[in-house]
């Protein structure tokens, strides 16, 4: 179980974030880049559904490899929303501005984490892929 802790933690993080997209969508709507077609709410719900799906895939050892790859792609895909937030919050108070800017480099370790979960799931005999307990 200890070997699968990074995967389980990532799955829980994604599931929690996915739920918040549906429970409290307004903050997410506000950072959807304006150049995307359609309504911000549709993008909020789509990204929430993608987070839930990636989290579920990572939680299941048989689909963990694909789920990790999907999560990495998702973390890269939502980067423009973080850029939009940094732009929109540039006139906010310093702590909020710092938080918005601080989100930008956070995507890199999230992508690395997801790729690592995927790679560990692909390793034969690894606990992360469910073949060992």
The first five atom37 places (N, CA, C, CB, O) and aatype in JSON, in Angstrom:
{
  "aatype": [20, 20, 20, 20, 20, 20, 20, 20, 20, 20, 20, 20, 20, 20, 20, 20, 20, 20, 20, 20, 20, 20, 20, 20, 20, 20, 20, 20, 20, 20, 20, 20, 20, 20, 20, 20, 20, 20, 20, 20, 20, 20, 20, 20, 20, 20, 20, 20, 20, 20, 20, 20, 20, 20, 20, 20, 20, 20, 20, 20, 20, 20, 20, 20, 20, 20, 20, 20, 20, 20, 20, 20, 20, 20, 20, 20, 20, 20, 20, 20, 20, 20, 20, 20, 20, 20, 20, 20, 20, 20, 20, 20, 20, 20, 20, 20, 20, 20, 20, 20, 20, 20, 20, 20, 20, 20, 20, 20, 20, 20, 20, 20, 20, 20, 20, 20, 20, 20, 20, 20, 20, 20, 20, 20, 20, 20, 20, 20, 20, 20, 20, 20, 20],
  "atom_mask": [
    [1, 1, 1, 1, 1],
    [1, 1, 1, 1, 1],
    [1, 1, 1, 1, 1],
    [1, 1, 1, 1, 1],
    [1, 1, 1, 1, 1],
    [1, 1, 1, 1, 1],
    [1, 1, 1, 1, 1],
    [1, 1, 1, 1, 1],
    [1, 1, 1, 1, 1],
    [1, 1, 1, 1, 1],
    [1, 1, 1, 1, 1],
    [1, 1, 1, 1, 1],
    [1, 1, 1, 1, 1],
    [1, 1, 1, 1, 1],
    [1, 1, 1, 1, 1],
    [1, 1, 1, 1, 1],
    [1, 1, 1, 1, 1],
    [1, 1, 1, 1, 1],
    [1, 1, 1, 1, 1],
    [1, 1, 1, 1, 1],
    [1, 1, 1, 1, 1],
    [1, 1, 1, 1, 1],
    [1, 1, 1, 1, 1],
    [1, 1, 1, 1, 1],
    [1, 1, 1, 1, 1],
    [1, 1, 1, 1, 1],
    [1, 1, 1, 1, 1],
    [1, 1, 1, 1, 1],
    [1, 1, 1, 1, 1],
    [1, 1, 1, 1, 1],
    [1, 1, 1, 1, 1],
    [1, 1, 1, 1, 1],
    [1, 1, 1, 1, 1],
    [1, 1, 1, 1, 1],
    [1, 1, 1, 1, 1],
    [1, 1, 1, 1, 1],
    [1, 1, 1, 1, 1],
    [1, 1, 1, 1, 1],
    [1, 1, 1, 1, 1],
    [1, 1, 1, 1, 1],
    [1, 1, 1, 1, 1],
    [1, 1, 1, 1, 1],
    [1, 1, 1, 1, 1],
    [1, 1, 1, 1, 1],
    [1, 1, 1, 1, 1],
    [1, 1, 1, 1, 1],
    [1, 1, 1, 1, 1],
    [1, 1, 1, 1, 1],
    [1, 1, 1, 1, 1],
    [1, 1, 1, 1, 1],
    [1, 1, 1, 1, 1],
    [1, 1, 1, 1, 1],
    [1, 1, 1, 1, 1],
    [1, 1, 1, 1, 1],
    [1, 1, 1, 1, 1],
    [1, 1, 1, 1, 1],
    [1, 1, 1, 1, 1],
    [1, 1, 1, 1, 1],
    [1, 1, 1, 1, 1],
    [1, 1, 1, 1, 1],
    [1, 1, 1, 1, 1],
    [1, 1, 1, 1, 1],
    [1, 1, 1, 1, 1],
    [1, 1, 1, 1, 1],
    [1, 1, 1, 1, 1],
    [1, 1, 1, 1, 1],
    [1, 1, 1, 1, 1],
    [1, 1, 1, 1, 1],
    [1, 1, 1, 1, 1],
    [1, 1, 1, 1, 1],
    [1, 1, 1, 1, 1],
    [1, 1, 1, 1, 1],
    [1, 1, 1, 1, 1],
    [1, 1, 1, 1, 1],
    [1, 1, 1, 1, 1],
    [1, 1, 1, 1, 1],
    [1, 1, 1, 1, 1],
    [1, 1, 1, 1, 1],
    [1, 1, 1, 1, 1],
    [1, 1, 1, 1, 1],
    [1, 1, 1, 1, 1],
    [1, 1, 1, 1, 1],
    [1, 1, 1, 1, 1],
    [1, 1, 1, 1, 1],
    [1, 1, 1, 1, 1],
    [1, 1, 1, 1, 1],
    [1, 1, 1, 1, 1],
    [1, 1, 1, 1, 1],
    [1, 1, 1, 1, 1],
    [1, 1, 1, 1, 1],
    [1, 1, 1, 1, 1],
    [1, 1, 1, 1, 1],
    [1, 1, 1, 1, 1],
    [1, 1, 1, 1, 1],
    [1, 1, 1, 1, 1],
    [1, 1, 1, 1, 1],
    [1, 1, 1, 1, 1],
    [1, 1, 1, 1, 1],
    [1, 1, 1, 1, 1],
    [1, 1, 1, 1, 1],
    [1, 1, 1, 1, 1],
    [1, 1, 1, 1, 1],
    [1, 1, 1, 1, 1],
    [1, 1, 1, 1, 1],
    [1, 1, 1, 1, 1],
    [1, 1, 1, 1, 1],
    [1, 1, 1, 1, 1],
    [1, 1, 1, 1, 1],
    [1, 1, 1, 1, 1],
    [1, 1, 1, 1, 1],
    [1, 1, 1, 1, 1],
    [1, 1, 1, 1, 1],
    [1, 1, 1, 1, 1],
    [1, 1, 1, 1, 1],
    [1, 1, 1, 1, 1],
    [1, 1, 1, 1, 1],
    [1, 1, 1, 1, 1],
    [1, 1, 1, 1, 1],
    [1, 1, 1, 1, 1],
    [1, 1, 1, 1, 1],
    [1, 1, 1, 1, 1],
    [1, 1, 1, 1, 1],
    [1, 1, 1, 1, 1],
    [1, 1, 1, 1, 1],
    [1, 1, 1, 1, 1],
    [1, 1, 1, 1, 1],
    [1, 1, 1, 1, 1],
    [1, 1, 1, 1, 1],
    [1, 1, 1, 1, 1],
    [1, 1, 1, 1, 1],
    [1, 1, 1, 1, 1],
    [1, 1, 1, 1, 1],
    [1, 1, 1, 1, 1]
  ],
  "atom_positions": [
    [[0.82, -1.2, 0.0], [0.0, 0.0, 0.0], [0.86, 1.25, 0.0], [-0.93, 0.0, 1.19], [0.51, 2.24, -0.64]],
    [[1.98, 1.21, 0.71], [2.84, 2.38, 0.8], [3.31, 2.82, -0.57], [4.03, 2.1, 1.71], [3.4, 4.02, -0.84]],
    [[3.62, 1.86, -1.45], [4.1, 2.19, -2.79], [3.02, 2.87, -3.63], [4.58, 0.94, -3.49], [3.34, 3.62, -4.55]],
    [[1.76, 2.62, -3.31], [0.69, 3.24, -4.08], [0.23, 4.56, -3.47], [-0.49, 2.29, -4.2], [-0.68, 5.2, -4.01]],
    [[0.82, 4.98, -2.35], [0.4, 6.21, -1.69], [0.45, 7.44, -2.61], [1.27, 6.46, -0.49], [-0.49, 8.23, -2.58]],
    [[1.5, 7.63, -3.42], [1.48, 8.8, -4.31], [0.31, 8.76, -5.3], [2.8, 8.88, -5.09], [-0.28, 9.8, -5.61]],
    [[-0.02, 7.58, -5.78], [-1.14, 7.46, -6.72], [-2.46, 7.73, -6.03], [-1.15, 6.07, -7.35], [-3.31, 8.45, -6.55]],
    [[-2.64, 7.15, -4.85], [-3.89, 7.35, -4.11], [-4.05, 8.83, -3.74], [-3.92, 6.47, -2.84], [-5.14, 9.38, -3.85]],
    [[-2.97, 9.46, -3.31], [-3.02, 10.88, -2.95], [-3.38, 11.73, -4.16], [-1.67, 11.33, -2.36], [-4.2, 12.65, -4.05]],
    [[-2.78, 11.43, -5.31], [-3.11, 12.18, -6.53], [-4.56, 11.95, -6.93], [-2.17, 11.76, -7.68], [-5.24, 12.89, -7.34]],
    [[-5.04, 10.72, -6.8], [-6.44, 10.43, -7.13], [-7.39, 11.23, -6.25], [-6.72, 8.92, -6.99], [-8.39, 11.77, -6.73]],
    [[-7.08, 11.3, -4.96], [-7.92, 12.06, -4.02], [-7.87, 13.55, -4.36], [-7.46, 11.82, -2.56], [-8.9, 14.23, -4.33]],
    [[-6.69, 14.06, -4.66], [-6.55, 15.48, -5.03], [-7.4, 15.8, -6.26], [-5.07, 15.82, -5.31], [-8.13, 16.79, -6.28]],
    [[-7.29, 14.96, -7.27], [-8.07, 15.18, -8.5], [-9.57, 15.07, -8.24], [-7.65, 14.18, -9.58], [-10.34, 15.88, -8.74]],
    [[-9.97, 14.08, -7.47], [-11.4, 13.92, -7.17], [-11.93, 15.12, -6.4], [-11.64, 12.62, -6.38], [-13.01, 15.62, -6.69]],
    [[-11.18, 15.58, -5.42], [-11.59, 16.75, -4.65], [-11.72, 17.99, -5.52], [-10.61, 17.02, -3.54], [-12.7, 18.73, -5.42]],
    [[-10.74, 18.2, -6.38], [-10.8, 19.35, -7.29], [-11.97, 19.2, -8.25], [-9.48, 19.5, -8.07], [-12.66, 20.18, -8.53]],
    [[-12.18, 17.99, -8.75], [-13.3, 17.77, -9.68], [-14.64, 18.08, -9.04], [-13.29, 16.34, -10.17], [-15.49, 18.71, -9.66]],
    [[-14.82, 17.65, -7.8], [-16.07, 17.92, -7.09], [-16.28, 19.42, -6.92], [-16.08, 17.23, -5.71], [-17.4, 19.91, -7.09]],
    [[-15.22, 20.15, -6.59], [-15.39, 21.6, -6.39], [-15.79, 22.31, -7.67], [-14.1, 22.21, -5.85], [-16.44, 23.36, -7.61]],
    [[-15.43, 21.78, -8.82], [-15.84, 22.39, -10.09], [-17.37, 22.38, -10.24], [-15.19, 21.67, -11.28], [-17.94, 23.26, -10.88]],
    [[-18.01, 21.39, -9.64], [-19.47, 21.29, -9.71], [-20.13, 21.96, -8.51], [-19.89, 19.82, -9.79], [-21.19, 22.58, -8.66]],
    [[-19.53, 21.83, -7.34], [-20.13, 22.39, -6.12], [-20.0, 23.91, -6.06], [-19.49, 21.77, -4.89], [-20.9, 24.6, -5.58]],
    [[-18.87, 24.44, -6.53], [-18.61, 25.89, -6.5], [-17.95, 26.31, -7.81], [-17.71, 26.27, -5.28], [-16.76, 26.61, -7.83]],
    [[-18.71, 26.32, -8.9], [-18.11, 26.57, -10.22], [-17.7, 28.02, -10.49], [-19.06, 26.14, -11.26], [-16.84, 28.26, -11.34]],
    [[-18.29, 28.96, -9.81], [-18.06, 30.38, -10.14], [-16.58, 30.78, -10.15], [-18.8, 31.24, -9.15], [-16.16, 31.45, -11.09]],
    [[-15.77, 30.41, -9.14], [-14.35, 30.8, -9.2], [-13.63, 30.23, -10.43], [-13.64, 30.34, -7.93], [-12.75, 30.87, -10.99]],
    [[-14.02, 29.03, -10.83], [-13.4, 28.42, -12.01], [-13.86, 29.13, -13.29], [-13.73, 26.91, -12.08], [-13.08, 29.36, -14.21]],
    [[-15.15, 29.47, -13.32], [-15.67, 30.21, -14.49], [-14.86, 31.47, -14.73], [-17.16, 30.56, -14.28], [-14.59, 31.83, -15.88]],
    [[-14.49, 32.14, -13.65], [-13.82, 33.44, -13.79], [-12.41, 33.35, -14.36], [-13.77, 34.12, -12.45], [-11.88, 34.35, -14.83]],
    [[-11.8, 32.17, -14.33], [-10.43, 32.06, -14.85], [-10.36, 31.33, -16.2], [-9.55, 31.34, -13.85], [-9.27, 31.11, -16.73]],
    [[-11.51, 30.97, -16.74], [-11.51, 30.36, -18.07], [-11.04, 31.42, -19.06], [-12.94, 29.79, -18.46], [-11.62, 32.51, -19.12]],
    [[-9.99, 31.12, -19.84], [-9.51, 32.12, -20.8], [-10.64, 32.57, -21.74], [-8.35, 31.55, -21.62], [-11.41, 31.76, -22.25]],
    [[-10.7, 33.86, -21.94], [-11.76, 34.45, -22.76], [-11.72, 34.04, -24.22], [-11.69, 35.94, -22.67], [-12.73, 34.13, -24.92]],
    [[-10.57, 33.58, -24.69], [-10.45, 33.2, -26.09], [-11.02, 31.81, -26.37], [-8.99, 33.24, -26.5], [-11.14, 31.42, -27.53]],
    [[-11.37, 31.06, -25.33], [-11.97, 29.74, -25.56], [-13.43, 29.91, -26.02], [-11.9, 28.87, -24.27], [-14.15, 30.74, -25.48]],
    [[-13.85, 29.11, -27.0], [-15.24, 29.22, -27.47], [-16.21, 28.65, -26.44], [-15.42, 28.5, -28.81], [-15.82, 27.82, -25.62]],
    [[-17.44, 29.08, -26.49], [-18.46, 28.55, -25.59], [-18.48, 29.26, -24.26], [-18.25, 27.07, -25.38], [-17.77, 30.24, -24.04]],
    [[-19.3, 28.74, -23.38], [-19.47, 29.38, -22.07], [-18.39, 28.92, -21.09], [-20.86, 29.09, -21.51], [-17.96, 27.77, -21.13]],
    [[-17.97, 29.82, -20.22], [-17.01, 29.42, -19.18], [-17.53, 28.26, -18.33], [-16.68, 30.6, -18.29], [-16.76, 27.4, -17.93]],
    [[-18.84, 28.24, -18.05], [-19.39, 27.17, -17.21], [-19.21, 25.81, -17.87], [-20.88, 27.43, -16.92], [-18.93, 24.82, -17.2]],
    [[-19.38, 25.76, -19.19], [-19.18, 24.49, -19.88], [-17.74, 24.01, -19.72], [-19.54, 24.64, -21.39], [-17.51, 22.82, -19.52]],
    [[-16.78, 24.92, -19.8], [-15.37, 24.56, -19.62], [-15.1, 24.15, -18.17], [-14.46, 25.73, -20.01], [-14.32, 23.24, -17.92]],
    [[-15.74, 24.83, -17.23], [-15.59, 24.48, -15.82], [-16.08, 23.06, -15.58], [-16.36, 25.47, -14.92], [-15.4, 22.26, -14.93]],
    [[-17.26, 22.75, -16.09], [-17.81, 21.41, -15.91], [-16.98, 20.36, -16.64], [-19.26, 21.36, -16.39], [-16.77, 19.26, -16.13]],
    [[-16.51, 20.69, -17.85], [-15.69, 19.73, -18.61], [-14.39, 19.43, -17.88], [-15.4, 20.27, -20.02], [-13.97, 18.28, -17.8]],
    [[-13.74, 20.47, -17.35], [-12.48, 20.22, -16.65], [-12.74, 19.49, -15.33], [-11.74, 21.55, -16.39], [-11.92, 18.66, -14.92]],
    [[-13.85, 19.78, -14.67], [-14.2, 19.04, -13.46], [-14.45, 17.57, -13.75], [-15.43, 19.64, -12.81], [-14.0, 16.7, -13.01]],
    [[-15.16, 17.3, -14.84], [-15.41, 15.91, -15.23], [-14.11, 15.21, -15.59], [-16.4, 15.84, -16.42], [-13.92, 14.04, -15.26]],
    [[-13.2, 15.92, -16.25], [-11.91, 15.34, -16.61], [-11.09, 15.03, -15.36], [-11.12, 16.3, -17.53], [-10.41, 14.01, -15.3]],
    [[-11.15, 15.9, -14.36], [-10.44, 15.63, -13.11], [-11.03, 14.41, -12.4], [-10.49, 16.86, -12.19], [-10.29, 13.57, -11.89]],
    [[-12.34, 14.32, -12.37], [-12.98, 13.15, -11.75], [-12.61, 11.86, -12.49], [-14.51, 13.32, -11.73], [-12.32, 10.84, -11.85]],
    [[-12.61, 11.91, -13.81], [-12.27, 10.73, -14.6], [-10.81, 10.33, -14.4], [-12.55, 10.99, -16.08], [-10.51, 9.15, -14.22]],
    [[-9.91, 11.3, -14.43], [-8.49, 10.99, -14.23], [-8.26, 10.44, -12.82], [-7.61, 12.24, -14.47], [-7.5, 9.49, -12.63]],
    [[-8.91, 11.04, -11.83], [-8.78, 10.56, -10.46], [-9.28, 9.13, -10.32], [-9.53, 11.47, -9.51], [-8.64, 8.31, -9.66]],
    [[-10.42, 8.83, -10.93], [-10.96, 7.47, -10.88], [-10.03, 6.49, -11.58], [-12.37, 7.42, -11.52], [-9.82, 5.38, -11.1]],
    [[-9.47, 6.89, -12.71], [-8.56, 6.01, -13.45], [-7.29, 5.73, -12.64], [-8.19, 6.63, -14.8], [-6.78, 4.61, -12.64]],
    [[-6.79, 6.75, -11.95], [-5.59, 6.56, -11.12], [-5.9, 5.68, -9.91], [-5.03, 7.92, -10.66], [-5.06, 4.89, -9.48]],
    [[-7.09, 5.82, -9.37], [-7.48, 5.03, -8.19], [-7.54, 3.54, -8.48], [-8.82, 5.51, -7.66], [-7.34, 2.72, -7.58]],
    [[-7.82, 3.18, -9.71], [-7.93, 1.77, -10.09], [-6.58, 1.31, -10.65], [-9.07, 1.57, -11.15], [-6.12, 1.83, -11.67]],
    [[-5.93, 0.35, -10.0], [-4.61, -0.09, -10.46], [-4.56, -0.5, -11.94], [-4.16, -1.25, -9.63], [-3.55, -0.26, -12.6]],
    [[-5.61, -1.09, -12.47], [-5.6, -1.53, -13.87], [-5.57, -0.37, -14.86], [-6.81, -2.39, -14.15], [-5.1, -0.53, -15.98]],
    [[-6.07, 0.79, -14.46], [-6.12, 1.95, -15.37], [-5.2, 3.08, -14.9], [-7.55, 2.47, -15.49], [-5.24, 4.18, -15.44]],
    [[-4.39, 2.8, -13.91], [-3.53, 3.84, -13.31], [-2.56, 4.46, -14.31], [-2.76, 3.27, -12.14], [-2.35, 5.67, -14.3]],
    [[-1.97, 3.64, -15.17], [-1.0, 4.17, -16.14], [-1.67, 5.19, -17.04], [-0.39, 3.03, -16.99], [-1.16, 6.3, -17.21]],
    [[-2.81, 4.83, -17.62], [-3.54, 5.76, -18.5], [-4.04, 6.97, -17.71], [-4.72, 5.05, -19.19], [-4.03, 8.09, -18.21]],
    [[-4.49, 6.73, -16.48], [-4.98, 7.84, -15.66], [-3.89, 8.84, -15.35], [-5.55, 7.31, -14.37], [-4.14, 10.05, -15.35]],
    [[-2.69, 8.36, -15.08], [-1.56, 9.27, -14.84], [-1.24, 10.11, -16.06], [-0.34, 8.48, -14.42], [-0.98, 11.31, -15.95]],
    [[-1.26, 9.47, -17.23], [-1.03, 10.23, -18.47], [-2.12, 11.25, -18.71], [-0.93, 9.27, -19.67], [-1.86, 12.37, -19.13]],
    [[-3.36, 10.85, -18.44], [-4.49, 11.77, -18.61], [-4.37, 12.94, -17.64], [-5.83, 11.04, -18.39], [-4.64, 14.09, -18.01]],
    [[-3.97, 12.67, -16.41], [-3.81, 13.74, -15.42], [-2.7, 14.7, -15.84], [-3.5, 13.15, -14.04], [-2.86, 15.91, -15.7]],
    [[-1.59, 14.17, -16.35], [-0.5, 15.03, -16.81], [-0.98, 15.94, -17.94], [0.7, 14.18, -17.28], [-0.68, 17.13, -17.97]],
    [[-1.72, 15.36, -18.88], [-2.26, 16.16, -19.99], [-3.24, 17.21, -19.46], [-2.95, 15.25, -21.03], [-3.24, 18.35, -19.94]],
    [[-4.05, 16.84, -18.51], [-5.01, 17.78, -17.93], [-4.3, 18.92, -17.22], [-5.95, 17.06, -16.96], [-4.68, 20.08, -17.39]],
    [[-3.28, 18.61, -16.45], [-2.53, 19.67, -15.76], [-1.9, 20.63, -16.76], [-1.45, 19.06, -14.86], [-1.85, 21.84, -16.5]],
    [[-1.44, 20.12, -17.88], [-0.89, 21.0, -18.92], [-2.01, 21.8, -19.59], [-0.13, 20.17, -19.98], [-1.83, 22.98, -19.89]],
    [[-3.15, 21.18, -19.81], [-4.26, 21.85, -20.5], [-4.86, 22.99, -19.69], [-5.34, 20.84, -20.83], [-5.34, 23.96, -20.27]],
    [[-4.84, 22.88, -18.37], [-5.44, 23.95, -17.56], [-4.46, 25.09, -17.26], [-5.96, 23.38, -16.26], [-4.83, 26.07, -16.61]],
    [[-3.23, 24.96, -17.72], [-2.24, 26.02, -17.48], [-2.73, 27.38, -17.99], [-0.92, 25.67, -18.14], [-2.52, 28.38, -17.3]],
    [[-3.36, 27.48, -19.17], [-3.85, 28.79, -19.6], [-4.83, 29.45, -18.62], [-4.51, 28.66, -20.95], [-4.89, 30.67, -18.54]],
    [[-5.6, 28.65, -17.89], [-6.5, 29.23, -16.89], [-5.7, 29.85, -15.75], [-7.46, 28.14, -16.33], [-6.09, 30.89, -15.22]],
    [[-4.59, 29.23, -15.38], [-3.74, 29.81, -14.34], [-3.08, 31.09, -14.83], [-2.67, 28.8, -13.91], [-2.92, 32.04, -14.06]],
    [[-2.71, 31.13, -16.1], [-2.16, 32.36, -16.68], [-3.24, 33.44, -16.67], [-1.65, 32.11, -18.14], [-2.96, 34.58, -16.3]],
    [[-4.46, 33.09, -17.06], [-5.57, 34.06, -17.05], [-5.78, 34.61, -15.65], [-6.87, 33.4, -17.58], [-6.01, 35.81, -15.47]],
    [[-5.72, 33.74, -14.65], [-5.89, 34.18, -13.27], [-4.78, 35.15, -12.87], [-5.89, 32.97, -12.32], [-5.06, 36.17, -12.23]],
    [[-3.54, 34.85, -13.23], [-2.43, 35.75, -12.9], [-2.61, 37.11, -13.56], [-1.09, 35.11, -13.34], [-2.32, 38.15, -12.96]],
    [[-3.09, 37.11, -14.79], [-3.33, 38.38, -15.5], [-4.46, 39.15, -14.82], [-3.67, 38.12, -16.99], [-4.33, 40.34, -14.54]],
    [[-5.56, 38.47, -14.56], [-6.73, 39.13, -13.97], [-6.46, 39.63, -12.56], [-7.9, 38.17, -13.96], [-7.04, 40.63, -12.14]],
    [[-5.61, 38.96, -11.83], [-5.37, 39.33, -10.43], [-4.15, 40.24, -10.25], [-5.18, 38.08, -9.61], [-3.72, 40.46, -9.12]],
    [[-3.6, 40.77, -11.32], [-2.4, 41.59, -11.2], [-2.62, 42.87, -10.42], [-1.89, 41.93, -12.57], [-1.65, 43.47, -9.94]],
    [[-3.88, 43.32, -10.27], [-4.18, 44.54, -9.51], [-4.77, 44.24, -8.14], [-5.14, 45.42, -10.3], [-5.16, 45.16, -7.42]],
    [[-4.84, 42.97, -7.77], [-5.32, 42.6, -6.44], [-4.26, 42.91, -5.39], [-5.71, 41.09, -6.4], [-3.13, 43.29, -5.72]],
    [[-4.63, 42.75, -4.14], [-3.67, 42.93, -3.04], [-2.5, 41.96, -3.22], [-4.36, 42.7, -1.66], [-2.65, 40.91, -3.84]],
    [[-1.36, 42.34, -2.69], [-0.12, 41.57, -2.88], [-0.26, 40.08, -2.55], [0.97, 42.16, -2.03], [0.23, 39.26, -3.32]],
    [[-0.89, 39.68, -1.44], [-0.98, 38.24, -1.16], [-1.78, 37.48, -2.22], [-1.61, 38.03, 0.22], [-1.41, 36.37, -2.59]],
    [[-2.86, 38.06, -2.7], [-3.66, 37.4, -3.74], [-2.9, 37.35, -5.06], [-5.0, 38.13, -3.93], [-2.93, 36.34, -5.76]],
    [[-2.23, 38.43, -5.37], [-1.41, 38.48, -6.6], [-0.31, 37.42, -6.52], [-0.79, 39.9, -6.8], [-0.04, 36.73, -7.51]],
    [[0.32, 37.29, -5.36], [1.38, 36.3, -5.18], [0.82, 34.88, -5.31], [2.06, 36.48, -3.81], [1.47, 34.0, -5.89]],
    [[-0.36, 34.65, -4.78], [-0.98, 33.32, -4.9], [-1.28, 32.99, -6.36], [-2.28, 33.25, -4.06], [-1.05, 31.87, -6.81]],
    [[-1.78, 33.97, -7.09], [-2.1, 33.73, -8.5], [-0.84, 33.46, -9.31], [-2.84, 34.94, -9.1], [-0.83, 32.57, -10.17]],
    [[0.2, 34.19, -9.04], [1.47, 33.99, -9.75], [2.12, 32.68, -9.3], [2.44, 35.18, -9.52], [2.72, 31.97, -10.1]],
    [[1.99, 32.36, -8.02], [2.57, 31.14, -7.48], [1.97, 29.86, -8.04], [2.41, 31.13, -6.0], [2.6, 28.81, -8.02]],
    [[0.75, 29.96, -8.55], [0.11, 28.78, -9.16], [0.8, 28.37, -10.46], [-1.37, 29.06, -9.44], [0.77, 27.2, -10.84]],
    [[1.42, 29.32, -11.14], [2.0, 29.03, -12.45], [3.09, 27.96, -12.38], [2.58, 30.31, -13.06], [2.99, 26.96, -13.09]],
    [[4.12, 28.12, -11.55], [5.15, 27.07, -11.52], [4.68, 25.78, -10.85], [6.38, 27.58, -10.8], [5.36, 24.75, -10.94]],
    [[3.54, 25.81, -10.17], [3.03, 24.61, -9.51], [2.6, 23.54, -10.5], [1.85, 24.98, -8.62], [2.56, 22.36, -10.16]],
    [[2.29, 23.93, -11.72], [1.85, 22.95, -12.72], [2.96, 21.95, -13.04], [1.39, 23.66, -13.99], [2.68, 20.78, -13.29]],
    [[4.21, 22.4, -13.05], [5.32, 21.5, -13.41], [5.42, 20.31, -12.44], [6.65, 22.27, -13.41], [5.49, 19.17, -12.91]],
    [[5.43, 20.52, -11.11], [5.5, 19.35, -10.23], [4.24, 18.48, -10.3], [5.73, 19.78, -8.8], [4.32, 17.27, -10.09]],
    [[3.08, 19.08, -10.59], [1.87, 18.27, -10.75], [1.99, 17.36, -11.97], [0.63, 19.17, -10.86], [1.61, 16.19, -11.92]],
    [[2.5, 17.9, -13.06], [2.7, 17.1, -14.27], [3.71, 15.99, -13.99], [3.18, 17.99, -15.46], [3.5, 14.84, -14.38]],
    [[4.8, 16.34, -13.32], [5.83, 15.34, -12.99], [5.23, 14.23, -12.13], [7.03, 16.0, -12.24], [5.47, 13.05, -12.38]],
    [[4.44, 14.61, -11.13], [3.81, 13.64, -10.22], [2.92, 12.68, -11.01], [2.98, 14.37, -9.14], [2.98, 11.46, -10.81]],
    [[2.09, 13.23, -11.89], [1.19, 12.38, -12.68], [1.99, 11.44, -13.59], [0.24, 13.26, -13.53], [1.64, 10.27, -13.73]],
    [[3.04, 11.95, -14.21], [3.86, 11.1, -15.09], [4.57, 10.02, -14.28], [4.9, 11.96, -15.85], [4.72, 8.89, -14.75]],
    [[4.99, 10.35, -13.09], [5.65, 9.35, -12.22], [4.67, 8.25, -11.8], [6.24, 10.04, -10.96], [5.02, 7.07, -11.8]],
    [[3.45, 8.64, -11.46], [2.41, 7.66, -11.12], [2.18, 6.73, -12.31], [1.09, 8.36, -10.71], [2.08, 5.51, -12.14]],
    [[2.1, 7.3, -13.49], [1.9, 6.51, -14.7], [3.07, 5.56, -14.94], [1.71, 7.43, -15.92], [2.87, 4.38, -15.24]],
    [[4.28, 6.07, -14.81], [5.46, 5.24, -15.05], [5.57, 4.12, -14.03], [6.73, 6.1, -15.02], [5.92, 2.99, -14.39]],
    [[5.28, 4.4, -12.78], [5.35, 3.36, -11.75], [4.29, 2.29, -11.98], [5.18, 3.98, -10.36], [4.52, 1.12, -11.69]],
    [[3.14, 2.69, -12.49], [2.09, 1.72, -12.78], [2.49, 0.8, -13.93], [0.78, 2.43, -13.12], [2.03, -0.34, -14.01]],
    [[3.34, 1.28, -14.81], [3.76, 0.51, -15.96], [4.88, -0.48, -15.63], [4.22, 1.44, -17.06], [5.18, -1.36, -16.43]],
    [[5.48, -0.34, -14.46], [6.6, -1.21, -14.08], [6.08, -2.59, -13.67], [7.42, -0.58, -12.93], [5.24, -2.68, -12.78]],
    [[6.56, -3.64, -14.3], [6.12, -4.99, -13.94], [6.43, -5.31, -12.48], [6.78, -6.03, -14.86], [7.53, -5.04, -11.99]],
    [[5.45, -5.89, -11.81], [5.65, -6.3, -10.43], [5.54, -5.18, -9.41], [6.95, -6.94, -10.29], [5.67, -5.43, -8.21]],
    [[5.32, -3.95, -9.86], [5.23, -2.83, -8.92], [3.89, -2.86, -8.21], [5.42, -1.49, -9.65], [2.87, -3.23, -8.8]],
    [[3.89, -2.48, -6.95], [2.65, -2.43, -6.18], [1.69, -1.43, -6.79], [2.93, -2.06, -4.71], [0.47, -1.57, -6.66]],
    [[2.23, -0.41, -7.46], [1.39, 0.63, -8.03], [0.48, 0.09, -9.14], [2.25, 1.76, -8.58], [-0.57, 0.68, -9.41]],
    [[0.86, -1.02, -9.79], [0.0, -1.52, -10.87], [-0.93, -2.64, -10.4], [0.85, -2.02, -12.03], [-1.65, -3.23, -11.2]],
    [[-0.9, -2.92, -9.12], [-1.84, -3.89, -8.57], [-1.4, -5.33, -8.61], [-3.11, -3.77, -9.28], [-2.16, -6.21, -8.2]],
    [[-0.18, -5.62, -9.11], [0.25, -7.01, -9.2], [0.95, -7.49, -7.94], [1.16, -7.18, -10.39], [1.23, -8.68, -7.8]],
    [[1.22, -6.57, -7.02], [1.81, -6.95, -5.73], [1.07, -6.21, -4.64], [3.34, -6.64, -5.69], [0.55, -5.12, -4.86]],
    [[1.03, -6.79, -3.45], [0.31, -6.09, -2.38], [1.2, -5.52, -1.34], [-0.65, -6.99, -1.73], [0.73, -4.9, -0.39]]
  ]
}
